[in-house]
């Protein structure tokens, strides 16, 4: 989001893990265990920078608020 568009509130990112794994030719079974990964988070200070990385493995993931 552009800085002007960011407001305090709850947001959701949807990571399209299945599309990514197919594009990278990562074979982890059919059907894929993780197709889409929704991540909901709160913005409490719209003037700050927010980085929301997702670390993906074949059968799990982790996410956190980065710097």
C-alpha positions in Angstrom: 0.0 0.0 0.0 1.1 3.5 -0.6 1.7 5.5 2.6 -1.4 7.7 2.0 -3.6 4.6 1.7 -2.5 3.0 4.9 -4.8 3.5 7.8 -5.2 2.0 11.2 -7.3 -1.1 11.2 -7.3 -4.8 10.4 -5.9 -6.1 7.1 -5.6 -9.4 5.4 -3.0 -10.6 3.0 -3.6 -13.8 1.0 -0.5 -15.6 0.0 -1.1 -17.8 -3.1 1.2 -20.6 -2.0 -0.1 -23.1 -4.5 0.4 -20.8 -7.5 3.9 -20.1 -6.2 4.8 -23.8 -5.8 3.5 -24.7 -9.3 5.4 -21.8 -10.9 8.6 -22.9 -9.2 7.9 -26.6 -10.1 7.9 -27.6 -6.4 6.2 -31.0 -6.2 4.7 -31.6 -2.7 1.7 -33.8 -3.6 -1.6 -33.6 -5.2 -3.6 -31.8 -4.1 -1.3 -29.3 -2.5 -1.4 -29.2 1.3 -1.4 -25.3 1.3 -3.1 -23.6 -1.6 -3.9 -20.2 -0.1 -2.6 -18.7 3.2 -4.6 -15.8 4.7 -2.8 -13.7 7.2 -4.8 -11.1 9.3 -3.0 -8.4 11.2 -3.6 -5.0 12.8 -2.1 -1.7 11.8 -1.9 0.5 15.0 0.3 3.2 13.7 -0.1 4.1 10.0 3.1 6.2 10.0 5.3 3.1 10.6 6.7 0.7 8.1 5.2 -2.8 8.1 6.8 -5.8 6.5 4.9 -9.1 6.7 7.1 -12.0 5.5 6.0 -15.5 5.0 8.3 -18.5 5.3 6.9 -21.4 3.4 7.7 -25.1 3.5 5.9 -28.0 1.9 3.5 -28.6 4.8 3.7 -25.5 7.0 4.5 -21.8 7.2 5.4 -19.1 9.7 4.9 -15.4 9.5 5.9 -12.4 11.7 6.0 -8.7 11.7 9.4 -7.8 10.1 11.3 -4.6 10.4 
